Amino acid sequence: MDSAVIHYSSGIWHFYWRHEFLMNGVKNTNPLRPVISSHHSHSKHPVPIRCSTITTSTMPQVTRVVVQPPSCLHDESVSLSVDGLAPGEEVTLEASMTDTRGVLFMSLAHYRADSNGQVDVSTMESLGGSYRGVFSMGLLSSLSPALKKHKFTRFFKRDVENPNIVTISVFRGHLSNEELVGEGRSEPLSTATHLRHYVAPGVQRIPVRYGKVRGCLFLPPGDGPFPGVVDMFGSAGGLLEYRSAQLASRGIASLALAYFAYDDLPKSLEEFNMSYFEEAVEFLLKHDKVEKPNVGVIGVSKGGDLALSMSTFIPEVTAGVCINGSISNIQSRLNLHNGSIPPLNFDIGKIEMVDGVMDCYESVDDPKEYPETIIPIERADANFLFLVSCDDRNWKSEMFADLAVERLRLAGKTNYTVNKYPGAGHLLEPPYSTFCWASYHKLIRAGMLLGGSIRPHADAQVHAWDALLTFICKHLKNQTVFKGKL
């Protein structure tokens, strides 16, 4: 594989959800995304999708919000429009969604209806609110905590087998966030409900307790075998399943792996043993539906340097995806069979406070000054994909990726691809995830600045997800991304 470095910049009534609703498919302009032909609800009962309307004597038309499709996979785009308005009428579109903990996330955008009394979000400019300009998925991509007390809260989804429920409403006039969340909130002209699924029909979710390994395996529908990956997040710990669920929905068997602060695993980041991650790979390769003899690994933040270590020290790992990770082992000692890699440390004195959160960008030591902390990825036979946010304020992800590429080049390696995303922040998620500029961190017990701006970050997530899916399928099964009917 030739090496590559890519710089990417962003340039109704009442009805009931039925299995047959999407039988004819939906428009798909992205060849890397399969079209949904049908979608089952996980409930035994039909899920009501309602659109309520209000009419007045000054507006004889019926105003309605239209979302197409009304239900889809979480990484798919939708079209959003409003009709039945007065020509030139000013309105506010609002999207809202509640996470597992009951925290409300909200976004808003100001529009002016055209001469036909319509608003088409995919072609018309937002005049203000959470974003400006033409941004077809802006309402979903800019969802953020509605209340100030939750300002630094990251969206949390525990039950991935049930969809996120997004309520989209239209209000008369250009309203502020305070007017929409306040007690005097006006009644919407129309409201629609939209369901976004992490899990495609037929995907299996299997809790894992294998030796010391703790996690959850997601298998695509069908007999397989499927390319398999180990999927890890960062230093907040615990178990996050939503990315693995979405990977399985795209034809990749994914083990969401916890490595501390979950079940009976260690409660803190004291040290890690490579044997634990070897055991996770062993479990994955023993499964009948996982393609042999190799697997991949995906990691973000602290999970990123663990992904590099696994790709370097576990021969069966032949495809490593590092999302805003470090070339050095971070925070805790990594014990190998012969020796160990000490952690790269933080200089607390270099942390700055920005808008009430900690900016840790300058606080991480320079790996070049502590070479013993660097992961020797030049020894690896695996292929690497580095997904790098250039506005990451958590730490210097771009510098870490540049150092990794330098080591590979000096060793004569071309087994890597680097995608850089100007304007994107640390938490690079699957497409249309909520935007997280800063987040409360459990370990440091304070808000931490993550960086990024809504539009370039959202565009980066779409591009990075397609790059990740393509990379995994190419290097583990030599196939294109799953395009079959779900």
matplotlib code that plots the C-alpha trace (Angstrom):
import matplotlib.pyplot as plt

x = [0.0, 1.4, 1.5, -0.7, -1.3, -4.7, -5.7, -9.5, -11.5, -15.2, -15.7, -48.1, -50.2, -50.4, -48.9, -47.4, -43.9, -44.3, -41.7, -42.9, -42.4, -38.9, -39.3, -38.6, -35.4, -34.2, -32.0, -28.3, -25.7, -22.7, -21.5, -19.8, -23.2, -25.7, -29.3, -31.7, -34.5, -36.3, -35.9, -37.4, -38.2, -36.9, -40.2, -42.9, -45.4, -45.4, -43.6, -45.8, -44.3, -46.4, -46.6, -48.9, -50.1, -51.6, -53.6, -54.6, -57.0, -54.1, -52.5, -55.1, -52.4, -51.4, -47.8, -45.9, -42.3, -41.2, -38.2, -37.3, -36.7, -38.5, -36.2, -32.7, -29.3, -27.4, -24.6, -27.1, -28.2, -31.9, -33.8, -35.6, -38.2, -41.2, -44.2, -47.4, -45.8, -46.6, -44.2, -41.2, -42.3, -39.4, -39.3, -37.1, -36.3, -35.4, -34.1, -34.0, -32.9, -32.4, -29.6, -29.6, -29.1, -32.0, -29.8, -31.5, -29.5, -30.8, -30.0, -31.8, -31.6, -33.4, -34.9, -37.1, -39.6, -39.4, -42.1, -44.0, -44.0, -41.4, -38.1, -35.7, -32.8, -30.7, -30.7, -31.5, -29.3, -29.7, -29.7, -28.6, -28.9, -26.6, -25.0, -25.2, -25.3, -26.5, -25.9, -28.3, -27.5, -26.8, -29.6, -28.4, -24.7, -25.0, -27.0, -25.5, -26.6, -29.6, -29.0, -26.0, -25.7, -25.0, -22.6, -19.7, -21.7, -21.0, -24.0, -24.2, -26.0, -26.1, -28.9, -27.7, -30.4, -33.0, -32.9, -32.2, -35.5, -35.1, -38.0, -37.9, -40.2, -40.9, -41.8, -42.9, -40.2, -36.5, -36.2, -33.2, -32.1, -33.3, -36.8, -37.0, -35.9, -37.7, -41.0, -42.7, -41.9, -44.4, -46.3, -44.7, -46.5, -45.6, -43.6, -42.2, -40.4, -37.3, -35.6, -31.9, -30.7, -27.3, -28.2, -29.4, -31.9, -30.3, -27.2, -26.4, -25.3, -23.4, -22.0, -18.5, -16.8, -13.9, -11.1, -10.2, -11.8, -14.8, -16.8, -19.6, -19.4, -21.6, -22.0, -23.5, -26.5, -25.7, -23.4, -20.1, -17.2, -16.8, -13.7, -13.2, -12.0, -11.3, -12.9, -11.7, -12.3, -10.2, -9.2, -12.7, -12.9, -16.0, -17.6, -19.0, -20.9, -22.3, -19.4, -19.2, -22.9, -22.6, -19.6, -21.6, -24.4, -21.8, -20.7, -17.8, -17.7, -16.7, -15.7, -16.3, -13.6, -13.4, -10.0, -10.6, -13.4, -15.9, -17.3, -14.4, -11.6, -9.2, -10.9, -8.1, -5.4, -2.4, -0.9, -1.8, -0.8, -0.5, -1.7, -5.2, -5.4, -3.9, -6.7, -9.3, -7.8, -7.8, -11.5, -12.4, -10.5, -12.1, -15.5, -16.9, -18.2, -14.9, -12.6, -9.3, -6.4, -6.2, -8.1, -8.0, -8.1, -9.7, -9.0, -9.6, -7.6, -5.9, -7.4, -5.4, -2.0, -3.3, -4.3, -0.8, 0.7, -1.6, -0.7, 3.0, 3.1, 0.3, 1.1, -2.6, -3.5, -2.8, -4.9, -4.7, -6.8, -5.6, -8.0, -6.4, -4.1, -0.4, 2.7, 3.8, 2.2, 0.1, -0.6, 0.1, 2.9, 2.3, 3.7, 5.0, 6.2, 9.8, 10.0, 7.5, 6.9, 6.7, 4.1, 4.5, 3.5, 1.6, 2.9, 0.1, 1.6, 1.1, -2.7, -4.7, -8.3, -10.4, -14.1, -14.2, -12.6, -9.0, -7.0, -4.4, -2.9, 0.5, 0.6, 1.7, 5.5, 7.3, 7.8, 11.2, 12.5, 11.3, 12.0, 11.6, 7.8, 7.5, 5.7, 8.1, 5.5, 8.2, 8.6, 5.0, 3.8, 0.3, -1.2, -2.0, -4.7, -4.2, -7.3, -6.1, -8.1, -6.0, -8.0, -7.7, -7.2, -7.0, -3.4, -1.2, -2.7, -1.2, 2.3, 1.9, 0.8, 3.7, 6.2, 4.6, 4.9, 8.5, 9.4, 7.7, 9.4, 12.9, 12.3, 11.4, 7.7, 4.8, 2.1, 0.2, -2.4, -2.9, -6.1, -5.9, -9.0, -8.7, -11.2, -12.1, -11.8, -10.6, -13.8, -14.0, -17.1, -19.2, -21.3, -24.0, -23.0, -23.6, -20.9, -18.8, -16.5, -15.7, -16.5, -16.3, -13.6, -14.1, -10.4, -9.5, -13.0, -13.2, -14.2, -11.7, -11.4, -11.7, -11.7, -13.2, -15.9, -19.3, -19.3, -15.7, -16.0, -19.2, -17.8, -14.7, -16.7, -18.5, -15.2, -13.3, -16.1, -16.0, -12.2, -12.3, -14.8, -13.0, -9.6, -10.9, -12.6, -9.7, -7.0, -9.0, -11.1, -10.1, -13.7, -15.6, -17.9, -21.1, -23.7, -26.4, -29.9, -30.3]
y = [0.0, 3.4, 6.0, 9.0, 12.2, 13.8, 17.3, 17.4, 20.7, 21.3, 23.2, 14.3, 13.8, 11.1, 7.8, 4.7, 3.3, 0.1, -2.4, -1.6, 2.2, 2.1, -0.9, 1.3, 2.6, 6.2, 8.5, 7.7, 10.1, 8.5, 5.3, 4.2, 4.1, 1.4, 2.3, 1.1, -0.9, -1.8, -1.2, -3.1, -1.5, -3.4, -3.0, -5.6, -2.8, -0.2, 3.0, 6.1, 8.8, 11.9, 15.3, 17.8, 21.0, 24.2, 26.5, 30.1, 32.5, 34.4, 31.3, 29.0, 26.7, 23.7, 24.0, 20.8, 19.6, 16.8, 14.6, 11.9, 9.2, 9.3, 6.5, 5.6, 4.4, 6.9, 7.5, 8.4, 11.9, 13.0, 15.7, 18.3, 20.8, 22.8, 23.7, 25.6, 28.8, 32.3, 33.6, 35.3, 34.2, 34.1, 30.9, 29.0, 25.3, 23.4, 19.9, 18.3, 14.9, 13.5, 11.1, 8.1, 10.3, 12.6, 15.5, 17.6, 18.4, 21.1, 23.1, 25.9, 27.6, 30.7, 30.6, 32.7, 30.9, 31.2, 32.6, 29.3, 29.3, 26.6, 26.0, 23.4, 23.0, 21.3, 24.3, 27.4, 29.4, 29.5, 33.2, 32.5, 30.2, 27.2, 27.7, 29.9, 29.1, 26.1, 23.0, 20.2, 18.2, 21.3, 20.8, 17.3, 18.0, 21.0, 19.4, 20.5, 20.7, 23.0, 24.1, 26.0, 23.5, 20.8, 23.0, 20.5, 17.3, 14.8, 12.9, 9.5, 6.5, 3.3, 1.4, 1.2, -1.3, 1.5, 4.5, 8.1, 10.0, 13.5, 16.0, 18.6, 21.7, 24.9, 28.2, 31.5, 34.2, 34.1, 32.8, 32.5, 29.5, 31.3, 31.8, 28.1, 26.7, 29.3, 28.9, 31.3, 29.0, 29.4, 26.6, 25.2, 25.5, 21.9, 19.0, 15.8, 12.9, 11.3, 8.0, 7.4, 3.8, 2.6, -1.0, -2.3, -5.1, -8.5, -7.1, -9.2, -7.7, -10.2, -9.3, -10.6, -12.2, -14.2, -14.8, -11.3, -9.6, -7.5, -5.9, -6.4, -8.1, -6.8, -9.1, -8.1, -10.0, -13.1, -16.1, -14.2, -14.5, -10.7, -8.6, -8.2, -5.3, -4.4, -1.0, 1.2, 4.7, 6.9, 7.7, 8.2, 4.5, 2.3, 0.7, 2.6, 0.5, 2.9, 2.9, -0.9, -1.1, 1.1, -0.8, -4.1, -2.3, -1.8, -5.4, -5.4, -7.6, -5.3, -6.0, -2.9, -3.4, -2.0, -1.8, -0.1, 1.3, -1.3, -4.4, -6.1, -4.4, -2.0, 1.2, 3.5, 4.0, 2.6, 0.2, -2.0, -5.5, -6.3, -9.8, -8.4, -7.1, -10.3, -12.1, -9.9, -10.6, -14.3, -14.1, -12.3, -14.8, -17.8, -16.7, -18.6, -15.4, -13.5, -13.6, -15.4, -15.1, -11.3, -8.6, -4.8, -2.3, 1.1, 3.6, 7.2, 9.4, 7.0, 4.2, 5.5, 4.8, 1.4, 0.7, 1.5, -0.7, -3.6, -3.2, -3.3, -6.1, -8.5, -10.1, -11.0, -7.2, -6.1, -2.9, -0.1, 3.0, 5.8, 8.6, 11.6, 9.4, 9.7, 8.1, 7.7, 5.5, 7.9, 8.2, 4.6, 2.0, -0.6, -4.0, -6.2, -9.8, -8.5, -5.1, -2.2, 1.2, 4.0, 6.8, 10.2, 12.6, 15.9, 19.2, 20.4, 23.9, 24.4, 23.9, 27.0, 27.9, 28.9, 29.8, 27.8, 24.6, 23.3, 23.7, 20.9, 21.4, 22.6, 20.3, 17.0, 16.5, 16.3, 12.7, 13.5, 14.4, 11.1, 8.5, 5.6, 6.4, 6.1, 3.1, 1.5, 1.3, 1.0, -2.6, -3.4, -5.2, -3.7, -1.0, 2.2, 4.9, 8.1, 10.3, 13.7, 16.7, 19.9, 21.9, 19.3, 21.1, 18.0, 17.5, 17.8, 15.1, 16.6, 16.6, 13.0, 11.9, 13.7, 12.0, 8.6, 9.2, 10.3, 7.1, 5.0, 6.9, 6.6, 2.9, 2.8, 2.0, 3.0, 1.2, 4.2, 6.8, 10.1, 12.2, 15.6, 17.7, 21.5, 22.8, 19.5, 18.8, 15.9, 13.8, 12.6, 10.4, 8.6, 11.0, 13.2, 12.6, 15.6, 18.3, 18.3, 21.3, 20.6, 17.8, 17.0, 14.4, 11.9, 11.4, 15.0, 16.0, 19.2, 20.3, 19.7, 21.7, 19.4, 22.0, 22.2, 24.2, 22.7, 22.8, 21.6, 19.0, 17.6, 17.4, 15.7, 13.0, 12.1, 11.8, 10.1, 7.4, 6.5, 6.4, 4.1, 1.7, 1.5, 1.0, -1.9, -3.7, -3.3, -4.6, -7.3, -8.8, -7.0, -5.9, -2.7, -1.4, -3.4, -2.2, -4.9, -4.3, -4.1]
z = [0.0, -0.9, 1.9, 1.6, 3.6, 2.9, 4.0, 4.0, 4.5, 4.4, 1.5, 7.8, 9.2, 11.9, 10.7, 12.2, 11.5, 9.5, 8.2, 4.7, 4.9, 3.4, 1.0, -2.0, -0.4, 0.1, -2.0, -1.5, -3.0, -1.2, -2.8, 0.4, 2.3, 1.7, 1.1, 3.8, 2.2, 5.4, 9.1, 12.1, 15.4, 18.3, 20.1, 19.7, 19.1, 16.3, 17.1, 16.5, 14.4, 14.8, 13.2, 14.9, 13.3, 14.4, 12.1, 12.6, 11.0, 9.5, 8.0, 6.4, 5.1, 7.2, 8.4, 8.6, 9.3, 6.9, 7.7, 5.1, 5.9, 9.3, 10.5, 9.5, 10.6, 12.7, 10.2, 7.4, 6.3, 6.0, 4.2, 6.3, 5.1, 6.2, 4.0, 4.6, 5.7, 4.5, 1.8, 3.4, 6.9, 9.4, 11.5, 13.9, 13.4, 16.6, 17.1, 20.5, 21.9, 25.3, 26.3, 28.6, 31.7, 30.8, 29.6, 26.9, 23.8, 21.5, 18.3, 16.5, 13.1, 11.7, 8.2, 6.0, 3.8, 0.0, -2.2, -2.0, 1.8, 2.1, 3.8, 2.5, 4.8, 2.2, -0.1, 2.0, 4.3, 8.0, 9.0, 12.6, 15.6, 16.1, 12.7, 9.6, 5.9, 3.9, 6.1, 5.3, 8.5, 10.6, 13.1, 14.0, 13.8, 16.1, 18.9, 22.2, 25.8, 26.1, 29.7, 31.1, 34.0, 31.4, 29.3, 29.4, 29.1, 26.4, 24.9, 26.5, 25.0, 27.0, 25.3, 21.7, 20.7, 21.0, 18.7, 19.5, 19.3, 17.7, 17.9, 15.2, 15.6, 13.8, 15.6, 14.3, 14.4, 15.0, 18.6, 20.9, 22.9, 26.1, 24.5, 23.5, 26.9, 29.1, 30.8, 28.3, 25.4, 22.6, 21.0, 17.8, 14.4, 13.7, 15.2, 13.7, 15.3, 13.7, 14.8, 14.4, 14.9, 15.9, 15.2, 11.9, 11.6, 12.3, 14.1, 17.2, 20.5, 22.7, 26.2, 26.6, 29.7, 28.3, 30.8, 31.9, 28.8, 29.4, 26.6, 24.1, 20.6, 17.7, 14.8, 11.4, 10.0, 8.0, 8.2, 7.6, 8.0, 8.6, 9.1, 12.8, 14.9, 18.5, 19.3, 22.2, 23.5, 25.8, 29.4, 30.7, 31.0, 31.1, 28.0, 25.1, 22.5, 19.9, 17.4, 17.5, 16.9, 13.8, 12.6, 12.7, 10.8, 8.1, 7.9, 10.4, 13.5, 16.3, 19.9, 22.1, 24.6, 28.1, 29.7, 33.0, 35.2, 34.1, 35.8, 37.7, 35.7, 37.5, 38.6, 37.5, 34.9, 36.9, 34.4, 31.4, 30.3, 26.7, 27.6, 28.2, 24.7, 23.3, 25.0, 23.4, 19.9, 20.8, 21.6, 18.4, 16.2, 17.9, 16.8, 13.8, 12.1, 12.2, 9.2, 9.9, 10.4, 11.2, 12.9, 13.1, 16.0, 16.3, 19.1, 19.9, 22.3, 24.8, 22.8, 19.9, 21.4, 22.6, 19.0, 17.8, 20.5, 19.6, 15.9, 16.9, 19.4, 18.4, 15.0, 14.3, 14.3, 10.7, 10.4, 13.0, 13.1, 15.4, 15.9, 17.5, 19.5, 20.6, 19.2, 22.9, 25.5, 27.6, 31.3, 32.4, 32.0, 29.4, 30.4, 27.6, 27.7, 27.7, 29.4, 29.4, 27.9, 30.5, 30.1, 28.6, 31.4, 31.7, 33.0, 35.2, 35.3, 31.6, 31.7, 31.0, 31.8, 28.7, 29.2, 32.4, 31.0, 31.1, 27.9, 28.1, 24.7, 25.9, 29.0, 27.4, 27.3, 23.9, 22.9, 21.3, 24.8, 26.2, 23.5, 25.9, 25.8, 22.1, 20.6, 18.0, 15.2, 12.6, 13.7, 12.8, 9.7, 10.1, 8.0, 9.7, 9.3, 11.2, 11.5, 12.8, 13.9, 13.4, 16.0, 18.7, 22.0, 24.1, 23.0, 19.9, 17.7, 14.6, 16.0, 17.3, 13.8, 12.1, 14.5, 13.7, 10.0, 10.4, 12.2, 9.5, 6.6, 8.2, 8.4, 4.7, 5.4, 3.2, 5.2, 6.3, 5.4, 7.2, 6.9, 8.4, 9.2, 9.7, 12.1, 13.7, 17.4, 19.5, 19.7, 16.1, 16.1, 13.5, 11.3, 12.8, 16.4, 18.7, 18.7, 21.8, 22.2, 25.8, 28.2, 31.9, 32.4, 35.3, 36.0, 36.4, 37.7, 35.6, 32.2, 29.4, 26.2, 23.1, 20.3, 16.9, 15.2, 14.3, 10.5, 9.8, 12.6, 11.2, 7.7, 9.0, 10.8, 7.5, 5.6, 8.4, 8.9, 5.2, 5.2, 8.3, 6.8, 3.5, 5.2, 7.5, 4.6, 2.3, 4.7, 6.4, 3.6, 0.5, -0.2, -0.4, 2.3, 2.8, 0.4, 0.8, 1.9, 5.7]

ax = plt.figure().add_subplot(projection="3d")
ax.plot(x, y, z, "-o")
ax.set_aspect("equal")
plt.show()
